[in-house]
C-alpha cells in the first residue's frame, strides 16, 4: 500500500502486509523531499523485473505552484 505522507518530511510512504491486510509493516520511505503537503495519491505497480514503480502528483512551488507528476522506482528489501 502506498500513500502520501503530508507531514514533515513530506513525501510518500508504503507499507507491506504478508497476511492479506491483517497487519502491516512499519512505513517504508518512497520519497521524502516534498516542499509541502500538496502531494500524494500515489499509484504503485510491480514491474516485470520485480521492482516497484510509484507515480504521484506534487506541487513544486508554493503558493499556487504548478503540479507535476513524479515517479520513483524502488525495491523491497530482502
C-alpha positions as a LaTeX table, in Angstrom:
\begin{tabular}{lrrr}
\hline
Residue & $x$ (\AA) & $y$ (\AA) & $z$ (\AA) \\
\hline
Unk1 & 0.00 & 0.00 & 0.00 \\
Unk2 & 1.43 & 3.38 & $-0.95$ \\
Unk3 & 0.15 & 6.71 & 0.38 \\
Unk4 & 1.01 & 10.40 & 0.60 \\
Unk5 & 2.73 & 11.48 & 3.82 \\
Unk6 & 1.58 & 15.06 & 4.36 \\
Unk7 & 3.59 & 15.82 & 7.48 \\
Unk8 & 7.30 & 16.66 & 7.60 \\
Unk9 & 9.19 & 15.14 & 5.97 \\
Unk10 & 6.67 & 15.49 & 3.12 \\
Unk11 & 6.63 & 12.66 & 0.62 \\
Unk12 & 5.23 & 9.21 & 0.03 \\
Unk13 & 5.41 & 6.04 & 2.06 \\
Unk14 & 4.43 & 2.41 & 1.67 \\
Unk15 & 3.57 & $-0.44$ & 3.99 \\
Unk16 & 3.56 & $-4.16$ & 3.24 \\
Unk17 & 1.19 & $-6.83$ & 4.50 \\
Unk18 & 2.03 & $-10.53$ & 4.37 \\
Unk19 & $-1.35$ & $-11.60$ & 5.78 \\
Unk20 & $-3.90$ & $-10.00$ & 3.44 \\
Unk21 & $-4.14$ & $-6.75$ & 5.40 \\
Unk22 & $-4.46$ & $-8.02$ & 8.96 \\
Unk23 & $-1.14$ & $-6.47$ & 9.95 \\
Unk24 & 1.19 & $-4.02$ & 8.20 \\
Unk25 & 4.93 & $-3.32$ & 8.20 \\
Unk26 & 6.49 & $-0.16$ & 9.52 \\
Unk27 & 6.46 & 2.69 & 6.97 \\
Unk28 & 8.88 & 2.47 & 4.05 \\
Unk29 & 10.00 & 5.78 & 2.54 \\
Unk30 & 9.44 & 6.16 & $-1.19$ \\
Unk31 & 10.14 & 9.91 & $-1.23$ \\
Unk32 & 10.79 & 12.47 & 1.49 \\
Unk33 & 11.83 & 15.59 & $-0.42$ \\
Unk34 & 8.48 & 17.34 & $-0.91$ \\
Unk35 & 8.37 & 21.08 & $-0.28$ \\
Unk36 & 4.90 & 20.91 & 1.24 \\
Unk37 & 1.89 & 18.76 & 1.87 \\
Unk38 & 0.22 & 19.30 & $-1.52$ \\
Unk39 & 1.24 & 15.92 & $-2.92$ \\
Unk40 & 0.23 & 12.33 & $-2.93$ \\
Unk41 & $-2.38$ & 9.98 & $-4.36$ \\
Unk42 & 0.42 & 7.59 & $-5.32$ \\
Unk43 & $-0.17$ & 4.59 & $-7.52$ \\
Unk44 & 2.29 & 1.69 & $-7.35$ \\
Unk45 & 2.74 & $-1.21$ & $-9.76$ \\
Unk46 & 5.15 & $-4.11$ & $-9.82$ \\
Unk47 & 7.27 & $-4.29$ & $-12.98$ \\
Unk48 & 8.32 & $-7.45$ & $-14.82$ \\
Unk49 & 11.75 & $-7.44$ & $-13.12$ \\
Unk50 & 10.15 & $-7.36$ & $-9.64$ \\
Unk51 & 10.92 & $-3.70$ & $-8.93$ \\
Unk52 & 8.14 & $-1.27$ & $-7.99$ \\
Unk53 & 7.20 & 1.97 & $-9.75$ \\
Unk54 & 5.28 & 4.63 & $-7.85$ \\
Unk55 & 3.83 & 7.73 & $-9.55$ \\
Unk56 & 2.24 & 10.68 & $-7.69$ \\
Unk57 & 1.32 & 14.35 & $-8.16$ \\
Unk58 & 3.17 & 17.10 & $-6.36$ \\
Unk59 & 3.01 & 20.90 & $-6.31$ \\
Unk60 & 6.58 & 22.09 & $-6.79$ \\
Unk61 & 6.28 & 25.76 & $-5.85$ \\
Unk62 & 4.09 & 27.35 & $-3.24$ \\
Unk63 & 1.84 & 29.29 & $-3.20$ \\
Unk64 & $-0.13$ & 28.49 & $-6.35$ \\
Unk65 & 2.60 & 26.44 & $-7.89$ \\
Unk66 & 2.08 & 24.07 & $-10.76$ \\
Unk67 & 1.52 & 20.42 & $-10.12$ \\
Unk68 & 3.73 & 17.83 & $-11.77$ \\
Unk69 & 3.82 & 14.05 & $-11.89$ \\
Unk70 & 6.80 & 12.47 & $-10.18$ \\
Unk71 & 7.96 & 8.89 & $-10.05$ \\
Unk72 & 10.25 & 6.62 & $-8.09$ \\
Unk73 & 11.43 & 3.14 & $-8.97$ \\
Unk74 & 12.26 & 1.11 & $-5.88$ \\
Unk75 & 12.51 & $-2.39$ & $-4.45$ \\
Unk76 & 11.53 & $-4.11$ & $-1.25$ \\
Unk77 & 14.49 & $-5.16$ & 0.86 \\
Unk78 & 15.01 & $-8.91$ & 1.10 \\
\hline
\end{tabular}
